[in-house]
Amino acid sequence: MTERTGCVVIGGGPAGMVAGLLLARAGVEVTVLEKHADFLRDFRGDTVHPSTLTLLDELGLGERFHALPHSELRAAGFPQENGDMMKLADFTRLKVPHPYIAMVPQWDFLDLLAESARKEPTFVLRMETECTGLVREHGRVAGITYRTAAGETGELRADLVIAADGRWSLARREAGLVPREYDCPFDVWWFRLSRGEGEEGGMLLPKMRDRRFAVPLPRPDFYQVAYLAPKGEDLREQGIEAFRENVTQICPEFTDRVHELETMDDVKFLDVRLNLLPKWHVEGLLCVGDAAHAMSPIGGVGINLAVQDAVAAATLLAEPLRRGRPTQADLAKVRARRLAPTLLVQGLQRLLHRGVVRAVMNGKRNGPPAPMIKAFARFPRLSYLPARLLGLGLRPEHAPAFARRPMEPVARD
């Protein structure tokens, strides 16, 4: 079966859902494909930064978002061996409506976007529908092929395909686009532990000790913990007892609850990648988010850069899509607008990989380099710069006029 739409978006993650919502509000016929039956998947990016919080206000969704269960991180830093605290990023210094990072389950965030998008007459969300390939016509991408969970197959023709299908993007590979890979010294093993009532949770404090590195992220009723291990090291081979011992060595405050990890099945593995496409498009197809630039989890910025890509794409391509097919020049404008912010954040991540993570894992030290500690101790206002870069980015994207709506009230029982 062959069908037709104006724009097909592959992937129902943050980039795909934001692009679909904004294009639909511009009156563009848009279909978003999500291969899963729902958005309920653990340990996806759950950090929503100040720039995205402002965007949600502009879209009229701010109050509904803040009604979701969430916690707020207002600073990030490193504990030092002498007991002092080095505050690397102080988000309260930002002059924005929401000077903090909101920690919220990504499925709640995506459900909110999907519910809002479904109100637009030109929006379609197809769950349990997987892209299986690209359709080409006269040398350009003219749509996609798909398969549903029930085994049905078909073609969906479109004036534009937006690949928002993540770091292992099938559409990117089918289009012949190959990212440049950057060195990344670690992988992440994610797990959760209970969080007691009254335990501190307003600051992100990575833990570093004896070649170990962990980042406990405080959620409303549990800790979402990232345990960083040297790349290629399979912790499953060591077993759950060894893993628990590693956790308590670096986070002794979890000694009373590490038994909650019953088997290594309770620990989820993330193969960390840091890469960048030299070119984000071919004729008829545009890559955004992780499909264009996989980000390290350092700083938790991946979701927010992906959202900014989606806003830029919708802003620049809504009118060309209303007229018909966007040209290659139209598509190139998205990369031109988003490249510098991406390079800057990836540059900071690579610096932290070399200067902090690798040094800890090699046993050289248990924290940032001494010159960095001294600089931030002497000039506390330096904490504004990482907060600005991580919280807002070099070029925050704002909702275009066609996508803005009055604030939607929160339904009361």
DRENVEXVO-219336 format. One record per residue: residue in three letters; x, z, y of N, C-alpha, C, O in turn. Coordinates in steps of 0.1 Angstrom, whole numbers, plus 2048, in hexadecimal, padded with zeros to 3 digits. Layout:
AlaXZYXZYXZYXZY ...
end
This chain:
Met8098007F480080080080980080C81280880D Thr8067F881680D7F78238047FC82E7F97F7830 Glu80A80583680380B84180B80984E81680384E Arg80580D85980C80A86680A81686F7FF81C870 Thr81481987781482388181E81F88C82681688B Gly81D8268978268238A28348288A083E8218A1 Cys83583589B84283C89984084488C83784C88B Val84A84388384A84C87885685587986185187B Val85386287785E86C87886087286A857877864 Ile86C87186587087685887588485987F88685F Gly86D88D85487189B8548698A485D8678A1869 Gly8638AF85785A8B785F8618C486385B8CF864 Gly86E8C38668758CF86C8738D087B86B8C9880 Pro87B8D88828798DA89087A8CD8988728CA8A1 Ala8848C58958868B889C87A8AF89A8758A98A3 Gly8768AD88D86C8A488A85E8A888F8578A0894 Met85B8B588F84E8BA89484E8B98A38438B58A8 Val8588BC8AA8588BB8B88578AD8BD8508AA8C6 Ala85F8A48B685E8968BA8508918B884A88A8C0 Gly84A8948AC83C8908A98328958B382988E8B8 Leu8338A28B782A8A88C082B8A18CE82089D8D4 Leu83789F8D383889A8E083488B8E182D8878EA Leu8388838D78348758D78258748D681F86B8DC Ala81E87D8CE81087C8CD80987F8DA7FF87A8DE Arg80F8898E180988D8EE80C8818F8805881903 Ala8158788F581686C8FE80D8618FA80D857900 Gly8058638F07FC8598EB80184F8E17FB8458DE Val80D8528DC81484A8D280E84D8C480D8598C1 Glu80B8438BC8078468AE81484A8A781D8428A6 Val8138568A181F85B89A81B86288D81186988D Thr82386088382186687682E86D872838867871 Val82C87A86F83788286A83688485B82C888856 Leu841881854841883845849890842854892847 Glu84389883A84A8A58358498A582683D8A4821 Lys8548A581F8538A481084E8B080984A8AF7FE His84E8BC8108498C880983B8CA80C8358C4815 Ala8358D38048268D68068248DF8128188E0817 Asp82E8E781682C8F082183A8F28288448EB823 Phe83B8FB8318478FD83884E90A83485890E83A Leu84991082984E91D82485B91B81C85B91A810 Arg86691B82487391B81D87C92582487D925830 Asp88392D81C88B93882189893382789D928823 Phe89E93A8308AB9398358AD92B83C8B892583B Arg8A39268438A591B84C8A89218598A792D85B Gly8AB9188638AF91E8708A392587689891F879 Asp8A493287989993A87E89C93F88C895947891 Thr8A69398938AA93E8A08A49348AA8A79288AA Val89C9398B38969318BE89B9368CB8999418CF His8A392D8D18AB9318DD8A39308EA89892A8EA Pro8A99368F58A193690289D92890689292790C Ser8A591E9048A191090889490C90188B906907 Thr89390F8F488790B8EC87B9148F087090F8F0 Leu87E9208F38739298F886D924905860924906 Thr87591F90E87091991A86890C91785D90A91D Leu86D90490E8668F890A8588FB90584E8F5908 Leu8579068FC84A90A8F784090E90283490B901 Asp84591590C83D91891883890B91E82C90A922 Glu84190192083D8F59278328ED91E82A8E6924 Leu8338EF9118298E890881C8F09078138EB901 Gly81C8FB90D81090490D80F90C9008049128FD Leu81A90E8F981A9158EC8229228ED8239298E2 Gly8269268F882F9328F982893F8F582D9468ED Glu81C9418FA81594D8F681294E8E78139588E1 Arg80E9438E180B9428D38189458CB81894B8C1 Phe82393F8D08309418C98339508C98379568BF His8329568D58379648D682D96E8CF83097A8CD Ala8219698CB8189718C381D9728B481897A8AC Leu8269698B082B9698A38359748A183B9798AA Pro83597A89483F98589284D98089485197688F His85498789D8629828A086A98E8A58659988A9 Ser87798C8A58809968AB88898F8B68889828B6 Glu88F9968BF8969908CA8A49958CB8A79A18CA Leu8AD98B8CC8BB98E8CD8BF98B8DB8BE97F8E0 Arg8C49958E28C79938F08D69928F38DB98F8FE Ala8DF9948E98ED9928EA8F39908DD8ED9938D2 Ala8FF98B8DD9079898D191698D8D491B98A8DF Gly91C9948CA92A9988CD93199C8C092C9998B5 Phe93C9A28C19459A58B69499B48B794E9B88C1 Pro9469BC8AD94B9CA8AD95A9C98AA95F9C18A2 Gln9619D28B19709D28B09749DE8A896C9E88A6 Glu9809DE8A39859E889A9869F68A0985A0089A Asn9879F68AE988A038B597AA098B8979A138BF Gly96FA028B4962A068B695BA008C294FA018C4 Asp9639FA8CB95E9F38D79569E78D39579E28C7 Met94E9E18DC9469D68DA94A9CA8E394B9CC8F0 Met94D9BF8DE9509B38E69439AB8E793F9A58DD Lys93D9AA8F39319A38F59359948F8939991903 Leu93398B8EE93797D8F092C9768F893096E901 Ala91F9788F59159708FC90A97A9009049818F7 Asp90797B90D8FC9849128F197B9178F2976923 Phe8E797A90F8DC9719138D397691F8CC96F925 Thr8D49839218CD98992C8D298493A8CC986944 Arg8DE97E93A8E49799468DD96B94A8DF967955 Leu8D69659418D09589448C495A94C8BB96294A Lys8C39519568B795295F8AC94995A8A993E95F Val8A694D94F89C94694889094F94589295B945 Pro88494A94287995293F87B95B933875966932 His88295692988495E91C89395F919899956912 Pro89A96991E8A996A91D8AD9709108B397B910 Tyr8A996A9058AC9708F88AA9658ED8A495B8F0 Ile8B09678E18AD95F8D68A29658CE8A29718CA Ala89795E8CB88C9638C388F95F8B48929548B1 Met88E9698AC89096889D88296789787B971897 Val87E95B89387095A88D871951881879947881 Pro86995387786A94B86B86793C86F85D939876 Gln87093386A86E92586F86191F86A85B917871 Trp85B92485F84E91F85B84392286583A91A867 Asp84492E86B83A93187583B928881831924887 Phe84892688584A91D89184590F88E83E909896 Leu8489098818438FC87E8348FB87C82E8F1880 Asp82E90687781F90687681990588480F8FF886 Leu81F90C88E81A90C89B81B8FE8A18118F98A7 Leu8268F789F8278EA8A481E8E089D8188D88A4 Ala81C8E28908148D98898058DB88D7FE8D188F Glu8018E788F7F38EA8937F08E38A07E58DE8A3 Ser7FA8E58AA7F88DF8B77F88D08B67EF8C98BD Ala8018CA8AE8028BB8AD7F58B58A77F18AA8AB Arg7EF8BC89E7E38B78977D78B58A17CD8AE89E Lys7D88BC8AC7CD8BA8B67CE8AD8BD7C58A98C4 Glu7D98A68BC7DB8998C37D688E8BA7D988D8AE Pro7CD8858BF7C787B8B77D08718B17CD86A8A7 Thr7DC86F8B67E68658B17F086B8A87FA8648A4 Phe7EE8788A47F887F89B7F388088D7E888388B Val7FC87D8847FA87F87580588686F811882871 Leu80389086780D89786080A8968517FF89A84C Arg81389084A81188E83B81B897834827895833 Met8158A182E81D8AA82681E8A581881689C814 Glu8288AA81082B8A580382C89680282888F7F8 Thr83389080C83588280D84488081184988481B Glu84B87A80785A87980985E86A80C859861805 Cys86786981686C85C81887685880D87E860809 Thr87484C80887D8477FD88683C80188E8387F9 Gly88483680D88D82B81188882581E87E829823 Leu88F81C82388C81583088780782D88B800823 Val87E8038358797F58348807ED83F8807F184B Arg8857E283B88C7D98458857CC84787F7C683D Glu8867C785387F7BA8568877B38618897B986C His88C7A785F8947A08688A07A886E8A37A787A Gly8A67AF8658B37B68698B17C486F8BA7CA873 Arg8A47C88718A27D587789A7DE86E8937D9864 Val89A7EB8708927F58698847F386E8817F587A Ala87A7F186586C7EE8698637F98638577F7864 Gly86880385D86080D85786781484B873813849 Ile85F81B84386482283785B82082B85081C82C Thr86182382085982481385883381086183B814 Tyr84D83780984B8458078458477F984083E7F2 Arg8468537F58408587E88398657EA83F86E7F0 Thr82D8677E68268747E782987C7DB82E8787D1 Ala8258897DC8278927D081E88E7C48228917B9 Ala8138877C780B8827BC8108757B680A8707AD Gly81B8707BB8228647B681D8577BC82284C7B8 Glu8158587C681184B7CE81C8467D682484E7DC Thr81E8397D78288337DF82282A7E98178257E7 Gly82A8277F482581D7FD83081A80883B820808 Glu82C81281283480F81D82D81382A82181282B Leu83581883382F81C84083781584B84381884E Arg83280A85083980285B83780986882E81086B Ala84280887084280F87D84B807887854800883 Asp84880989485180389E85E80B89F8688068A4 Leu85E81889B86A82089B86982A89085F83088D Val87582C88987683788088084188688B83E88A Ile87C84E88688485988B88886187E880867878 Ala89586187C89B86887089E8778758A787987C Ala89588087189788E8738988958668928A0864 Asp89E88F85C89E89484E8AB89B84A8AF89C83F Gly8B28A18548BC8AB8518CA8A584E8CC89984F Arg8D38AF84B8E18AB8498E48A283E8EE89C83D Trp8DA8A18348DC8988298D388C82A8CE887820 Ser8D08888368C687E8398C78718318D186A830 Leu8BC86F8298BB8628228BA85682B8C084C829 Ala8B28588368B184C83F8BE8498458C183D847 Arg8C68538498D385084F8DC8488458E283E849 Arg8DC84D8398E484682E8DF83882C8E782E82B Glu8D283682B8CC8298298CF81F8348D1813832 Ala8D18258408D481C84C8E381984D8E7811856 Gly8EB81F8458F981D84590182485090C821853 Leu8FA82F85590183785F90884385890384A850 Val91584485B91E84D85592485785F92A853868 Pro92186485D92686E86793587186593A86F85B Arg93B87587094987A87094888986D942890873 Glu94F88D86294F89B85E95B8A286496689E865 Tyr9578AE8699618B886E9648C386495B8C685D Asp9708C88659748D385C96B8DF85E9698E3869 Cys9668E585395E8F18549648FA8499638F683D Pro96990684C97090E84296791783996C91E831 Phe95A91683B95192083394491A82F940910835 Asp93E92082693091E82292992C82492F936826 Val91B92B82491393782790B93A81B905932815 Trp90A94781890294D80D8F79568148FB960819 Trp8EB9528148E095981B8D99628128D695F806 Phe8D596E8178CD9778108C698081A8C9980826 Arg8BC9888158B599181E8B599F8188B59A180C Leu8B69A98218B59B781D8AB9BE8268A99B9832 Ser8A59C982289B9D08298A29D68368AD9D9836 Arg8999D784089E9DD84D8959E98508899E8851 Gly89C9F5852895A0185488FA028628949FB86B Glu884A0986487EA0A871887A1187A88DA1C877 Gly889A0C886891A128908A0A0E8908A8A12899 Glu8A4A058868B1A008868B39F68918AB9EE894 Glu8BF9F78988C29EF8A38C19E089F8C49DC894 Gly8BC9D88A98BA9CA8A68BB9C08B18B79B58B0 Gly8BF9C58BD8BF9BC8C98CC9B48CB8CC9AC8D4 Met8D69B68C28E39B08C58E89AA8B78E79B08AD Leu8ED99E8B88F39988AC90199C8AB90999A8B4 Leu9049A389F9129A889D9189A38909159A9886 Pro91F9998909269958849309A087F9369A7887 Lys9319A187293A9AA86C9469A386694499A85E Met9529A886895E9A28639679AD85E96B9B7865 Arg96C9AC8519759B684B97A9B183E9739AB836 Asp9889B283D98E9AF83098B9A182B9879A081F Arg98D99783398A98982F97B98682D97897B828 Arg97398F83096498D82F95E98C83C962991846 Phe95398483D94C98184993D98184693897983D Ala93598884D92698884B91F98A859925990862 Val91398485990C9858668FD9898628F598185E Pro8FA9968658ED99B8628E499786E8E799B87A Leu8D999086C8D098C8768C39958758BC99486B Pro8C199D87F8B59A787E8A89A08808A699988B Arg89F9A187689299C8778899A787988D9B3877 Pro87C9A587B8739B187E8739BB8738729C7875 Asp8739B78668739C185B87D9BE85087C9C4846 Phe8879B68538929B484989E9AF85189D9AA85C Tyr8AA9AF84A8B69A884F8B799B8478B799B83B Gln8BA99084E8BD9848498CC98384A8D1982856 Val8D498383F8E29848408E997883B8E5972831 Ala8F39738438FB96884090996D83B910974843 Tyr90C96B82F91996F82A92296282991F959822 Leu92D962831935956832940957827947961827 Ala94294D82094D94C81595594081794F93681C Pro96194081396993381496392880E95D929803 Lys96491C81495D91080F96190D80196D90D7FE Gly95790A7F995A9077EB95A9127E195B9107D5 Glu95A91F7E695A92A7DE94C92D7D99439307E1 Asp94A92D7CC93D92F7C693B93E7C29419427B8 Leu9349457CB9339537C892A9577BD92A9627B8 Arg92294D7B891A94F7AC9229527A091D95A797 Glu92E94D79F93794F79493B95E79393E962788 Gln93B96579E94097379E93597C79A938987796 Gly92897879B91D9807979189897A291F98B7AC Ile90C98F7A09059977AA90D9A47AE90D9A87B9 Glu9139AA7A491A9B77A69259B57B09279BD7B9 Ala92D9AA7AE9389A87B79339A47C59399A77CF Phe92899D7C59239997D291E9A57DA9219A77E6 Arg9179AE7D39139BB7D991E9C27DF91E9C87EA Glu9299C37D79359CA7DB93B9C47E893F9CB7F1 Asn93C9B77E99409B07F59389B380193D9B680C Val92B9B37FF9229B680A9249C580F9249C781B Thr9259CE8069269DC80B9349DF8119369E8819 Gln93E9D780C94B9D881394B9D58219519DB82A Ile9449CA8249449C58329389CC83A9399CD846 Cys92D9CF8339229D583A91E9E28339149E382B Pro9269ED8359239FA82D9159FF830910A07828 Glu90F9FC83C902A0183F8F79FB8358ECA00835 Phe8FB9F182D8F19EC8248F39F18158ED9ED80C Thr8FC9FB8148FEA018078F2A068008F0A057F4 Asp8E9A0C8088DCA128038D2A087FF8C7A0B7FA Arg8D49FB8028CA9F17FF8CF9E47F98C79DB7F6 Val8DC9E37F68E19D77F08DC9D47E28DD9C97DD His8D79DF7DC8D19DD7CF8C49D47CF8C09D07C5 Glu8BF9D27DB8B49C97DC8B79BA7D88AE9B27D5 Leu8C49B77D88C99AA7D28CA9AC7C38D49B27BF Glu8C09A87BC8C09AA7AE8C89A07A68CF9A479C Thr8C89947AA8D09897A38D59807AE8D19817BA Met8DE9777AA8E396D7B48D89637B88DA95B7C1 Asp8CD9637B18C295B7B58BC95F7C28B59587C9 Asp8BF96C7C68BA9717D38C396D7DE8C19717EA Val8CE9667DB8D89617E58D79527E68D994B7DC Lys8D594C7F28D393E7F38E09387FA8E693E803 Phe8E492D7F48F19267F88EE91B8038E5913801 Leu8F791B80D8F691081790490A81890E91081C Asp9058FD8159118F58169128F182590C8E8829 Val91B8F882C91C8F683A9238E983D92E8E6838 Arg91D8E28469238D584B9238D585A91B8DB861 Leu92D8CF86092E8CC86E9338BE87093E8BA86D Asn92A8B587592D8A78769258A188191D8A7887 Leu92889488492288D88F92287E88C92C878888 Leu91787888E91686988D91C8638999198668A4 Pro92585989792A8528A391F84A8A991F8488B6 Lys9168458A290A83E8A78FE8438A18FD845895 Trp8F48468A98E884D8A48DC8448A08D284889C His8DE8378A28D382E8A08D882189A8E381D89B Val8CE81A8938CF80C8918C28068968B980E89A Glu8C07F98978B47F489C8A87F98948A77F6888 Gly89F80089B89380489489381388F88981888A Leu89F81988F8A182688A8AA82F8938B482A898 Leu8A683B8958AD84589D8AF8528958A585788F Cys8BB8578958BE86488E8BE86F8998C486D8A4 Val8B887B8968B988689F8BB8938978BA89388A Gly8BF89E89D8C18AA8978CD8AA88D8D68A388F Asp8CB8B18828D68B18788D98A38728E48A186D Ala8D089A8728D288D86D8DD8868768E487D872 Ala8DD8898838E788488C8F488C88E8FE887890 His8F289A88C8FD8A388E8FA8B08878F48B988D Ala8FF8B287B8FE8BF8749068C987B9128C787F Met9008D587E9068DF88590A8EB87C9038ED872 Ser9158F287F9188FE87890E90987C907908886 Pro90B91387390291D87690792788190092F886 Ile91492688591A92E88F91292C89C9119218A1 Gly90C9378A19049368AE8F69338AB8ED9348B4 Gly8F292E89F8E492B89C8DE9218A58D29218A7 Val8E69178A98E190E8B38DB9018AD8D68F98B5 Gly8DC8FF8A08D78F289A8C98EF89E8C68E48A2 Ile8C08F989C8B28F689F8AF8F28AD8A78E98B0 Asn8B78F88B68B48F68C58BA8E88C98B48E28D2 Leu8C68E58C48CB8D78C78C18CD8C18BF8C28C7 Ala8BC8CF8B58B38C68AF8A68C48B78A28B98B9 Val8A18CF8BC8958CF8C58988C78D28908BF8D6 Gln8A48C98D88A88C28E48A98B38E18A58AB8EA Asp8AF8B08D68AF8A18D28A189B8D289F8918D7 Ala8988A38CB88A89E8CA88389C8D787C8928DA Val8868A68E08808A58EE8858998F587E8918FC Ala8928978F489988C8FB89487F8F58918758FD Ala89287E8E888D8718E287F86E8E687C8638EA Ala8768788E68698768EB8688728F98608698FD Thr87087990287087691087486791386E86091B Leu87F86390C88485690E87D84B90787D83F90C Leu87684E8FC8718438F48628428F485C8388EE Ala85B84C8FA84C84B8FB84783E90183F8378FB Glu84C83B90C84882F91384B82290C84381990A Pro85882090785B8158FF8528138F384E8088EF Leu84F81F8EC84681E8E183781A8E58318148DD Arg83381F8F082681B8F582580C8F781B8058F6 Arg8318068FB8317F78FE8337EF8F182F7E48F0 Gly8397F68E783C7EF8DA8497F48D48498008D1 Arg8527EC8D185E7F08CA8697F48D486D7EC8DD Pro86F8008D287A8048DB8867FB8D78887F78CB Thr88E7F78E189A7EF8DF8A57F88DA8A58048DB Gln8B07F28D68BC7FA8D38C28018DF8C780C8DE Ala8C07FA8EA8C58018F78BC80D8FA8C28178FE Asp8AF80D8F78A78198F88AC8248EF8AD82F8F3 Leu8AF8218E28B382B8D98C18318DD8C383C8DB Ala8C98288E28D782D8E68D68378F18DF83F8F2 Lys8CC8378F98CB8419048C984F8FF8CD858906 Val8C48518F38C285E8ED8D08648EA8D286F8EE Arg8D885D8E38E58628E08ED8648ED8F486E8EF Ala8EC85B8F78F485C9038F086990B8F8870911 Arg8E386D90A8DE8799108E28869098E489090F Arg8E38858FC8E58918F48F38938EE8F689D8E8 Leu8FC8898F090988A8EA9128958F091789D8E9 Ala9128968FE91B8A09049178AE90091F8B68FC Pro90A8B29009068BF8FC90A8C28ED90E8CD8EA Thr9088B88E590C8B98D791B8BC8D591F8C58CE Leu9238B48DC9318B58DA9368C28E093F8C88DA Leu9308C78EA9348D48F09328DF8E693A8E88E4 Val9268E08E09228EB8D792B8E98CA9308F38C5 Gln92C8DD8C59358DC8B99438E08BC94A8E58B4 Gly9488DD8C89558E18CC9578F08CC9618F58C7 Leu94D8F78D194D9068D194D90B8C29549148BF Gln9459058BA9449098AC9519078A595690F89D Arg9588FB8A79648F98A196F9038A697890789E Leu96E9068B29789108B897691E8B197F9248AD Leu9699228AF96692F8A896A92E89996E938894 His96892289396C92188597B92488497F92B87B Arg98391D88D99291F88C99692D89099E93388A Gly99193189C99693D8A299194A89D99795589E Val98594A89697F95689197D95588298395D87B Val97494C87D97094C86F97C94A86697F95285D Arg98494086898F93D86099A94886099F94B856 Ala99C94D86C9A695886D9A29648669AA96B85F Val99596886699097385E99197084F996979848 Met98D96584B98E96283C99C96183799F96382B Asn9A695D8409B495D83C9BA96A83D9C696C83A Gly9B39758429B99828439C198484E9C998E84F Lys9C197C8599C997D8649C498886E9CC98F874 Arg9B798A86E9B19948779A399687399D98F86B Asn99D9A087998F9A38769869A288397D9AA886 Gly98899788A98099589698698989E98F982899 Pro9819878AA98697D8B399597F8B799A98A8B5 Pro99C9758BC9A99778C09AA9808CC9A19818D4 Ala9B59888CD9B79928D79B598C8E59AF9938ED Pro9BB9818E99B997C8F69AA97A8FA9A697C905 Met9A29768F09939748F398D9828F59859838FF Ile99198C8ED98B9998EF98F99F8FD9869A4904 Lys99B99D9019A09A290E99999B9199959A2923 Ala99798E91899198792398298B92597E98D930 Phe97B98D91A96D99191B96B99F91F9629A3926 Ala9759A891C9759B69209789B792F9729BF936 Arg9819AE9349849AF94297A9A894B9789AD956 Phe97499E94696A99694E95D99594695A98B940 Pro95599F9479489A093F93F99494293799093A Arg94098E94E93798395293A97794A93296D94A Leu94697794394996B93A93E96A92F93C95F92A Ser93797492C92D97492292196B92591996791D Tyr92096793291695D93791994F93190F94892D Leu92694C93092993E92C92593B91E91E93191C Pro92894391492394090691494190590E9398FE Ala90E94A90D90094C90D8F993F9128EF93A90D Arg8FF93A91D8FA92D9238FB9229198F291A918 Leu90692191390991590A9009178FD8FA90D8F9 Leu8FF9238F78F89248EB8E99258EE8E19208E6 Gly8E592C8F98D792E8FB8D09239018C49208FF Leu8D791B90A8D09109118D690390E8CF8F890E Gly8E390290B8EA8F69098EE8F09168EB8F4921 Leu8F78E59158FC8DF9218F18D89298F18D7935 Arg8E78D29218DC8CB9288CF8CF9218CA8C8918 Pro8C88DA9268BB8DE9208B18D39238B18CC92D Glu8A98D091989E8C691A8918CD91D88E8D7917 His88A8C792687D8CD92A8728C39268748B7925 Ala8668C892485B8C091F8588B692A8568B9936 Pro8568A992685289F9308448A293583C8A992E Ala84089C94083389F94682889C93D81E8A393C Phe82989193581E88D92C81C89792181189791B Ala8258A091E8248A99138208B791781D8C090F Arg8208BA92481D8C792980E8CA9288068C292A Arg80C8D79257FE8DC9247FD8EA9298078F192A Pro7F18EE92D7EF8FC9327F19059267F090191A Met7F59119297F891B91E7EC91E9167E192191B Glu7EE91C9097E391F8FF7E292E8FD7EC9348FA Pro7D69348FE7D59428FC7D69468EE7D393D8E5 Val7DA9528EB7DB9578DD7CD95B8D97C69638E0 Ala7C99578CD7BC95B8C87BC96A8C57C696F8BF Arg7B29718C97B197F8C77A69828BC79C97C8BC Asp7A998C8B47A09908AA7949988B078B99C8A9 
end
